Amino acid sequence: MTIWTPAILDSKQPKYLALARAIEEAINNGELKGEEKLPPQRRLADALAVTIGTITRAYNEAERRGLVVARVGSGTYVRGKDQVNAVVHQMSQDIPGQIDMRAAFAPEGPQNQMLSSAMASMAANPQLLNDLLRYAPELGHPNHRESFRRWLAAESVTLDSSDFLITHGGQHAISVSINALCREGDVILTENLVFPGVLAAAQDQGVKVVPVAMDEQGIILENVLLACKRHRPRVIYLTPNNQNPCGTQLSTERRQALIDICREYNVVILEDDVQFLARGDKTKSMQQMAPEQCIYLSSFSKRFSGAMRIGFLVAPAALYNKIRLSLRASSWTNSPLLIHWLCDWMDSGELAKLEDWLEREMIERQALAREYLSPWAPYSQTSSFNLWLTLPPGWLSHEFVAQAQQQGVLVRSADDYRVGQQIPSPAIRLCLSRPNSRAQLTEALGILKSILEQGPSLQEALI
């Protein structure tokens, strides 16, 4: 058991948060090592002259951040360095008594019928089944690639000097790209609030992530330029169409300026377009503007469902074979079963009909959200799955999450998307697509509005 004790707690934030941050800093600088046991709560409380409740909250916060793990009857231990320090998402099942708004799942609509019909059609064709049970070629069956190519012609990409690769979802595309482009010790830039999956992929490769501040229009150009001069990054990861989690969209002018900076400093742009947005709400992609500088990636988990583990990336000719080798090393080939269904829906127009339905559904859900929460939602896109709430003064993100949970609504804190040590301004990401129905969404929105209007609960005064 370690006798570690932080010297001074930062008095500018609650003591339990200061202690959780001290634990994180001690792990990062090697003062606390993997599998070391933290001091008993009473002992540390006495050493720091705080309550045991403060220590309990600090240890719980450190565990939430993935820094430590509590073992019943044994104590709290530092996680090993090989364990990913990222938020663990446990959102795949409905939770009784709770309305879950944490994960951006596609709302339930035509998908069940689409899948049922596709399975019945496949079952009626023994020769097709026999063909699809074999390993597919490395790049996929030629007819599947042609279906993809026709479908991509209507998407926000150009294949004139690029080509595409099929992946096992968007996260796989991110990991494959970082593995191909970076080596241990390299730097990638991201927005300072970012999808945790890119942090996991970078950590897996020993790649350093440097956050760049955003404003209400997205990533700040001056900060990107400064980071390029200071860190010489290999890659910048962006979600320009529908920033995750904030929901902003980069203007064409800011995209072009970013491209110019990346050209000057030889930085590859990794453009993530996984988050659903209707085609009419999208602007020209960075890949279309500079195909030689960009890798564009997306997936079908948001368009169809999380079970559709098919994604793709579009890479310039100069990088294509390098990324193809990385893809080969990680998976060799994809399941032709899922791809066959997907290509059937592309060719028949069923996928386009589903996206039209998603657009209509999300327009209605976003309208409901604006009706209830517009004073706290400064910007949102009309077809986005997500809504970003900026909390009024007096709130801390984790306190709002806890209070919403007590009243039956599960939401995500801005803290879950932070990069590095800086604590973001209090805010919440809501997934409007997640509730099972508009009625359930309306109930959740009413609860959240009531919490915001009442303000944070008063804590016991300390004398």
C-alpha positions in Angstrom: 0.0 0.0 0.0 1.4 3.4 -1.0 1.6 6.2 1.6 1.0 8.8 -1.2 -0.5 12.0 0.0 -0.9 15.1 -2.2 0.9 18.2 -0.9 -1.6 20.9 -1.6 -5.2 20.8 -3.0 -6.2 23.4 -5.4 -8.6 25.7 -3.5 -10.2 27.0 -6.7 -12.5 24.0 -7.0 -14.3 21.6 -4.7 -11.9 19.5 -2.6 -13.1 16.2 -4.0 -12.5 17.3 -7.6 -9.1 18.8 -6.6 -8.1 15.4 -5.0 -9.3 13.5 -8.1 -7.2 15.7 -10.3 -4.2 15.3 -7.9 -4.6 11.5 -8.3 -4.7 11.9 -12.1 -1.5 14.1 -12.1 0.3 11.6 -9.8 -0.5 8.7 -12.2 0.6 10.7 -15.2 3.9 11.7 -13.7 4.6 8.2 -12.4 4.3 9.1 -8.7 1.4 6.6 -8.5 2.0 3.4 -10.4 -0.4 0.7 -11.8 -1.8 -1.7 -9.2 -0.7 0.5 -6.3 -3.3 0.7 -3.5 -4.5 4.1 -2.5 -4.5 5.0 1.2 -7.5 4.1 3.3 -10.1 6.8 3.2 -10.0 7.6 6.9 -6.2 7.8 6.9 -6.2 10.2 3.9 -9.0 12.3 5.3 -7.0 12.8 8.5 -3.9 13.7 6.6 -5.7 16.3 4.5 -8.0 17.5 7.2 -11.1 16.8 5.2 -14.2 14.6 5.8 -14.3 11.0 4.8 -17.2 11.9 2.5 -14.8 14.1 0.5 -12.4 11.3 0.1 -15.2 8.9 -0.9 -16.4 11.4 -3.6 -12.9 11.9 -4.8 -12.2 8.2 -5.2 -15.6 7.7 -6.9 -14.7 10.6 -9.3 -11.3 9.1 -10.0 -13.0 5.7 -10.8 -15.5 7.4 -13.1 -12.5 8.9 -15.0 -11.0 5.5 -15.4 -8.0 6.2 -13.2 -8.6 3.7 -10.4 -10.7 0.7 -9.7 -12.5 -0.2 -6.4 -12.3 -3.8 -5.2 -14.9 -4.8 -2.7 -13.3 -5.8 0.6 -9.8 -4.8 -0.6 -9.6 -1.1 -1.3 -9.0 1.2 -4.3 -6.2 0.6 -6.7 -4.5 2.5 -9.6 -5.3 1.1 -13.0 -2.5 -0.4 -15.0 -1.0 1.8 -17.7 -2.2 -0.6 -20.4 -5.8 0.0 -19.4 -7.5 2.7 -21.4 -8.2 5.9 -19.5 -11.6 6.7 -21.1 -15.2 6.8 -20.1 -16.8 3.4 -20.0 -20.1 3.5 -21.9 -22.7 1.1 -20.4 -25.6 2.2 -22.5 -26.6 -0.7 -24.7 -29.7 -1.7 -22.7 -32.6 0.3 -21.4 -32.5 0.9 -17.6 -35.8 0.4 -15.8 -37.2 3.6 -14.4 -34.7 5.8 -16.4 -34.9 7.7 -19.6 -31.5 7.3 -21.2 -30.2 10.2 -23.2 -26.5 9.4 -23.1 -25.8 7.6 -26.4 -26.6 8.7 -29.9 -28.6 5.7 -31.1 -30.7 5.9 -34.2 -34.4 6.1 -33.1 -36.4 3.0 -33.8 -38.3 3.1 -37.1 -38.2 1.1 -40.3 -35.0 -0.8 -39.4 -36.7 -3.9 -38.0 -38.7 -4.4 -41.1 -35.7 -3.7 -43.4 -33.7 -6.3 -41.6 -36.5 -8.9 -41.5 -37.1 -8.6 -45.2 -33.3 -8.8 -46.0 -32.9 -11.9 -43.9 -35.9 -13.6 -45.5 -34.6 -12.8 -49.0 -31.2 -14.2 -48.2 -32.6 -17.3 -46.6 -34.6 -18.0 -49.8 -31.3 -18.1 -51.9 -29.1 -21.0 -50.9 -26.4 -20.2 -53.4 -26.1 -16.7 -52.2 -25.9 -18.0 -48.6 -23.2 -20.4 -49.6 -21.2 -17.6 -51.3 -21.5 -15.2 -48.3 -20.4 -17.9 -45.8 -16.9 -17.8 -47.4 -14.1 -15.3 -46.7 -14.6 -12.2 -48.7 -11.7 -10.7 -50.8 -9.6 -8.3 -48.8 -11.3 -5.2 -50.3 -14.7 -6.8 -50.4 -16.6 -8.5 -53.2 -16.5 -6.5 -56.5 -20.3 -6.1 -56.7 -20.4 -4.8 -53.1 -17.7 -2.3 -54.0 -19.6 -1.1 -57.0 -22.7 -0.6 -54.8 -20.6 1.4 -52.4 -19.1 3.4 -55.2 -22.5 4.4 -56.6 -23.8 5.3 -53.2 -20.7 7.4 -52.4 -21.3 9.4 -55.5 -24.2 11.1 -53.7 -22.3 11.6 -50.5 -20.0 14.5 -49.4 -16.8 12.9 -50.8 -14.9 12.8 -54.1 -13.2 9.7 -55.4 -11.4 11.5 -58.3 -7.9 11.1 -56.7 -8.9 8.9 -53.7 -10.4 5.5 -53.0 -12.3 3.9 -50.2 -11.8 1.1 -47.7 -14.5 -0.7 -45.8 -14.0 -1.0 -42.0 -15.7 -2.5 -38.9 -17.4 0.8 -38.0 -16.2 4.3 -37.4 -14.0 3.6 -34.4 -12.1 1.0 -36.4 -11.6 3.6 -39.2 -10.1 6.0 -36.6 -7.8 3.4 -35.1 -6.6 2.2 -38.5 -5.9 5.7 -39.6 -3.9 6.7 -36.5 -2.0 3.4 -36.7 -1.1 4.1 -40.3 -0.1 7.7 -39.9 1.5 7.9 -36.5 4.2 6.3 -34.4 4.7 6.2 -30.7 5.4 9.7 -29.4 3.8 11.5 -32.3 1.2 14.2 -31.7 -2.3 14.6 -33.0 -4.5 17.6 -32.5 -8.2 17.5 -31.6 -10.9 19.9 -30.5 -10.7 20.4 -26.7 -14.0 18.5 -26.3 -13.9 15.3 -28.3 -15.3 11.9 -28.9 -13.5 9.6 -26.3 -12.9 6.9 -28.9 -10.2 9.0 -30.6 -8.4 9.3 -27.2 -8.6 5.5 -26.8 -7.1 4.9 -30.3 -4.3 7.4 -29.7 -3.5 5.9 -26.3 -3.3 2.5 -27.8 -0.6 3.7 -30.2 1.3 5.7 -27.6 0.3 8.9 -29.5 0.0 12.2 -27.6 -3.2 14.2 -28.0 -3.0 18.0 -27.8 -6.4 19.8 -27.5 -7.2 23.0 -29.4 -9.8 25.4 -28.0 -13.1 26.0 -29.7 -15.5 28.9 -29.8 -19.2 29.0 -30.8 -18.2 28.4 -34.4 -15.8 25.5 -33.9 -12.1 25.1 -33.6 -10.1 28.3 -33.4 -7.8 28.9 -36.3 -5.1 30.9 -34.4 -4.9 28.1 -31.8 -4.5 25.5 -34.5 -1.6 27.5 -36.1 0.1 27.9 -32.7 -0.2 24.2 -32.0 1.2 23.3 -35.4 4.2 25.5 -34.8 4.8 24.3 -31.3 4.0 20.5 -31.6 4.5 19.6 -35.3 1.5 17.2 -35.3 1.1 14.4 -37.8 -2.7 14.5 -37.8 -5.6 16.8 -36.8 -8.9 15.0 -35.9 -12.1 17.0 -36.6 -15.8 16.6 -36.6 -16.6 19.6 -38.8 -20.2 18.9 -39.9 -21.7 18.1 -36.5 -19.1 18.6 -33.8 -19.3 15.8 -31.1 -20.3 16.7 -28.4 -21.0 20.5 -29.0 -23.0 20.3 -32.2 -21.3 23.2 -34.0 -20.6 23.3 -37.7 -17.4 24.7 -39.3 -18.1 27.4 -41.9 -16.6 26.9 -45.4 -14.3 29.8 -44.8 -12.9 28.3 -41.6 -12.5 24.9 -43.3 -10.5 26.5 -46.1 -8.3 28.3 -43.6 -7.7 25.1 -41.7 -6.7 23.3 -44.9 -4.2 26.0 -45.7 -2.6 25.7 -42.3 -2.5 21.9 -42.6 -0.9 22.1 -46.0 1.8 24.5 -44.8 2.7 22.2 -41.9 2.1 18.8 -43.6 -0.7 17.8 -41.2 -3.2 15.1 -42.4 -6.9 16.0 -41.7 -8.9 13.1 -40.2 -12.5 14.2 -41.0 -15.1 12.3 -38.9 -18.6 12.4 -40.3 -20.1 9.6 -38.3 -22.8 11.7 -36.5 -26.0 11.7 -38.4 -27.0 14.9 -40.2 -29.4 15.3 -43.1 -27.7 15.9 -46.4 -29.4 19.3 -46.7 -27.8 20.4 -43.4 -24.3 19.5 -44.5 -21.8 21.7 -46.2 -19.0 20.8 -48.6 -16.7 18.4 -46.8 -13.0 19.1 -46.2 -12.2 16.0 -48.2 -14.0 17.5 -51.2 -12.1 20.7 -50.8 -8.7 19.1 -50.4 -8.8 15.4 -51.2 -5.0 15.1 -51.1 -4.9 16.4 -47.5 -7.8 14.6 -45.9 -9.0 11.2 -44.8 -12.8 11.1 -44.6 -14.5 8.5 -42.4 -18.1 7.6 -41.5 -20.2 4.6 -40.6 -23.7 3.2 -40.6 -24.2 2.8 -36.8 -26.0 6.2 -36.7 -27.9 5.8 -40.0 -29.2 2.3 -39.2 -28.3 0.9 -35.7 -25.3 0.2 -33.5 -25.4 -3.5 -34.7 -24.5 -2.4 -38.2 -20.7 -2.5 -37.6 -19.8 -1.3 -41.1 -17.9 1.9 -41.7 -15.7 3.3 -44.4 -12.9 5.7 -45.0 -11.8 7.6 -48.1 -8.1 8.2 -48.4 -5.9 10.0 -51.0 -3.8 7.9 -53.3 -0.5 8.8 -51.5 -1.8 7.3 -48.3 -4.2 4.6 -49.5 -1.8 1.6 -49.5 -0.4 2.6 -46.1 -3.8 2.6 -44.6 -4.8 -0.6 -46.5 -1.8 -2.3 -44.8 -3.0 -1.1 -41.4 -6.5 -2.3 -42.1 -5.1 -5.7 -43.2 -3.1 -6.0 -40.0 -6.1 -5.3 -37.8 -8.8 -7.4 -39.5 -7.8 -8.6 -43.0 -11.4 -8.5 -44.3 -15.0 -7.8 -43.4 -18.1 -9.9 -42.9 -19.8 -10.1 -46.3 -23.2 -10.8 -44.6 -23.7 -7.3 -43.2 -22.2 -5.7 -46.2 -24.6 -7.6 -48.5 -27.6 -6.4 -46.7 -26.3 -2.8 -46.6 -25.5 -2.9 -50.4 -29.0 -4.2 -51.1 -30.5 -1.3 -49.2 -28.2 1.1 -51.1 -29.2 -0.3 -54.5 -32.9 -0.5 -53.7 -33.2 2.9 -52.3 -34.2 1.6 -48.8 -31.2 3.3 -47.2 -32.2 6.6 -48.7 -35.8 6.2 -47.4 -34.5 5.4 -44.0 -32.4 8.6 -44.0 -35.4 10.6 -45.1 -37.4 9.1 -42.1 -34.5 9.9 -39.7 -34.4 13.5 -41.0 -38.2 14.0 -40.4 -38.0 12.3 -37.0 -35.1 14.4 -35.8 -36.6 17.6 -37.0 -39.6 16.9 -34.8 -37.5 15.9 -31.9 -35.3 19.0 -32.2 -38.4 21.2 -32.4 -39.6 19.6 -29.1 -36.2 20.2 -27.5 -36.2 23.9 -28.6 -39.7 24.3 -27.1 -38.5 23.2 -23.7 -34.8 24.1 -23.6 -34.0 26.9 -26.0 -32.8 29.3 -23.3 -29.9 26.9 -22.5 -29.2 25.5 -26.0 -27.4 28.3 -27.9 -27.1 26.3 -31.2 -28.3 23.1 -32.6 -28.8 21.7 -36.1 -32.3 20.8 -37.1 -31.6 17.1 -37.9 -28.9 16.3 -35.4 -29.3 13.5 -32.9 -27.7 15.6 -30.1 -28.3 18.8 -28.2 -25.7 20.8 -26.2 -26.9 22.5 -23.1 -24.8 25.2 -21.5 -25.6 25.2 -17.8 -26.5 28.5 -15.9 -24.1 29.9 -13.3 -24.1 27.9 -10.1 -24.2 24.5 -11.7 -21.3 22.0 -12.0 -21.7 19.4 -14.7 -21.5 16.4 -12.5 -24.1 17.9 -10.1 -26.6 18.3 -12.9 -26.0 14.8 -14.1 -26.6 13.5 -10.6 -29.7 15.5 -10.1 -31.1 14.5 -13.5 -30.4 10.8 -12.6 -32.3 11.1 -9.3 -35.3 12.3 -11.3 -35.0 9.5 -13.9 -33.1 11.0 -16.8 -29.6 9.9 -17.8 -27.4 12.5 -19.5 -23.7 13.1 -20.3 -21.4 15.7 -18.7 -19.1 17.9 -20.7 -16.3 16.5 -18.5 -16.7 13.1 -20.3 -15.4 14.7 -23.5 -12.5 16.7 -22.2 -8.9 16.3 -23.4 -6.2 16.7 -20.8 -6.4 18.4 -17.4 -8.6 21.5 -18.1 -12.1 21.2 -16.7 -14.6 22.5 -19.3 -17.4 25.0 -18.7 -20.5 23.3 -17.2 -22.5 21.8 -20.0 -24.4 18.6 -20.9 -24.9 16.6 -24.0 -28.4 15.2 -24.6 -29.1 12.5 -27.2 -32.6 13.4 -28.4 -32.6 10.3 -30.6 -32.2 7.8 -27.7 -35.7 7.9 -26.0 -37.9 5.2 -27.3 -40.7 7.6 -28.4 -41.5 11.3 -28.7 -43.7 11.0 -25.6 -40.8 9.6 -23.6 -38.6 12.4 -25.0 -41.2 15.0 -24.0 -41.3 13.6 -20.4 -37.5 13.8 -20.2 -37.3 17.4 -21.6 -39.9 18.5 -19.0 -37.8 17.1 -16.2 -34.7 18.7 -17.4 -36.4 22.1 -17.8 -37.7 21.9 -14.3 -34.3 21.2 -12.9 -32.8 24.1 -14.8 -35.5 26.5 -13.7 -35.2 25.4 -10.0 -31.4 25.7 -10.0 -28.9 23.5 -8.1 -29.7 22.1 -4.7 -28.3 24.0 -1.8 -25.4 22.2 -0.1 -25.1 22.1 3.7 -23.3 25.3 4.8 -19.8 24.8 6.1 -18.6 26.9 9.0 
